[in-house]
Amino acid sequence: MKNIIKIILGLVAVSMALVSCENDDKDPLNVHTTDANKAAYVRAVINQSLYLVEDIPDATFEATIDVPVDNVAQYDLSFTLLSGSGDYDTIPLNTVTTFPETITYTYEELAGFLGITTADIGGGDIFQFIGTCVGKDGRFWTIDNYTGDITGQAAQRNAFNFTVLVDCAPITDVETAGTWVADLQDSYGDGWDGAFLTFSIDGSTTTYTISADQGFEASYEIDVPAGVVLEIFYTAGNFEGEHTYDLTSPEGPYGSYGPAPGKCAN
């Protein structure tokens, strides 16, 4: 009996050790447990990650850079603009050697670094920020040699690859009250492959798509009340070259989009 009890206690101890190891593995900041192997890591806290397009000309980007462990010698921040209007270079922005430090730029300044103005920035554009961290041991850390456990979790305040999104502006160029018609098409005839169109009416959203059963097309009528804020935006799926759609406002034809439609209808 005593031997059985010892065996059971031994199995329990091993099980607890395995659980402890699993928990350590799931915490990306504790993967390297010795000072010699500990990765250089930086956190970035930004003031705002989503703007309406009309707010960008007066908006300011602000990021506070800090380190959880004093093993970082330098942090370099660059940025670019991801936009359907063109391709832009990646621009070096700041080098930080003392922590914490706050970086501040107006979006007018950021646009100027790219050779454009805020008038060239539209809904659906994305400011992408890329960080490189140099450890006091001389090793470099980027999005490419960090695991997704760190760079993919917002809770880690990822400073290696983060974005600021310019959201779609409300539709104001036509009378919005009344019935809108959304005609969706798929050139291959197998539905929209995960894509969908969203009507946001005073923040309440409804999505529309083409199912595999619907095949080539689907049409929807959307009643929009008077005095509301209307936004219409598209979320991409797979095989974007097959997707198109047309919108008709209460005043008549509003626009045709695609293949591979952009995020915003206006």
Secondary structure, DSSP 4 states (H G I P E B T S, - for coil): -HHHHHHHHHHHHHHHHHHHHHHHHH-GGGSS-STTTPPP--EEEES-SEEEGGGGGG-EEEEEEE-SSS-EEEEEEEEEEEBTTB----EEEEEE-SSSEEEEEEHHHHHHHTT--GGG--TT-EEEEEEEEEETTS-EE-TTTS-HHHHT-GGGTBSSEEEEEEEPPPP-SS--SEEEEEEEEESSSS--TT-EEEEEETTEEEEE---TTTTTEEEEEEEE-TT--EEEEEE--S-GGGEEEEEEETTEEEEEE-SS--SB--
